[in-house]
Amino acid sequence: MRSTGRWATITTTTALGVLVAAPALACGGLVGANGTIELVRTTTLSAYTDGVQRYVTAFEFSGAGEEVGAIIPLPDIPTDVVRAGDWTLQRLVREVAPELEQFALAGGDDAATDESAEVLLETEVDALDLTVLRGGGDEVGRWAVDNGFFLTPDAPEILDFYAARSEIFLAAKFDASRAADLGQNAGDSTPIMLTIPTDQPWVPLRILSMGLEGGKQVEADVFLLTEQRPQLLAGGRGLALNRSEAASSTLLADLRSDVGMEWVPEQMWLTHLELSTPADALTYDLAVSTDPQVHPSLDDVGVELASAAVPVEPARTPADWWPVAVAVAVGYVAWLWTRAIRRQSLGPS
């Protein structure tokens, strides 16, 4: 597998190194049998360093059903799935929006084969039953149905979209009765972290739209921590770059002091992106590269045509362009002055 450069992120959905995300590392898709619980806004951190990607995210469920689930595409098989620190994502949000006091974390023919996905890892984190699966879109869909969930009509297409790049998925199933035993209430979130050795990290976004009506607005926060300033490429509009700068030593120290976050390096580049787009327009992922010689991959974006890809860059402000404008104006005046001097030296014709 090819590498798109060394990068790290913290954030969309799992305890991650961003990517990214990857809402973000993103959640979505599997719905409880009674359909009364749904995922809300997602925040994700994805980090990549020394060949290991870490996803940090939080699941927050709202509703009154007994069980609900979500599924996250992964670039490779995780070696560990654990509970993440209690306030890593909150600290990141405070870094980019210090005025905010609170924020929300998210956190058809369903199978063409009788085979189910291979279960690679199973674990529990609070009220979440977490299962790492390997299989194509049909196999993962069959596993979902066999485990008590209905698939939304768009699930087969979206699962196939991801399985074409990686047949590794994380399924998260929320057990409301266990949450009650633990004293968790609607709106409480559970952060998790995945540790994934891989040479091809990417940030899944399209999965966030699964099961949503076309006009439903998809919103997510994606934080990236990378060793260098990253190049970012999306497959459409709707992703805004709000912060791109060297992470402060205070931020990194705070993150490092949280439970399980001792891996955070001393120096990182902080990127914060906000996703806000209608579900039917979210047909792409986010590709990241921190190697100046390697552009982000169209495959990682999930589009085939380069014309569909959109570089994610800071919006230009007057402070950005006025020096260029002044330089052009000065150059033009100098050209006019030189022309006038030449005419005077030549005299009347």
Secondary structure, 3 states (H helix, E strand, C coil): CCCCCCCCCCCCCCEEECCCCCCCCCCCCEECCCCCCEECCEEEEEEEECCEEEEEEEEEEECCCCEEEEEEEECCCCCEEEECCCCHHHHHHHHHCCCCCCCCCCCCCCCCCCCCCEEEEEEEECCEEEEEEECCHHHHHHHHHHCCCEECCCHHHHHHHHHCCCCEEEEEEEEHHHHHHCCCCCCCEEEEEEEEECCCCCECCHHHHCCCCCCCEEEEEEEEEECCCCEEEECCCCEEEEEEEECCHHHHHHHHCCCCCCCCCCCCEEEEEEEEEEHHHCCCCEEEECCCCCCCCHHHHCCCCHHHCEECCCCCCHHHHHHHHHHHHHHHHHHHHHHHHHHHHHCCC
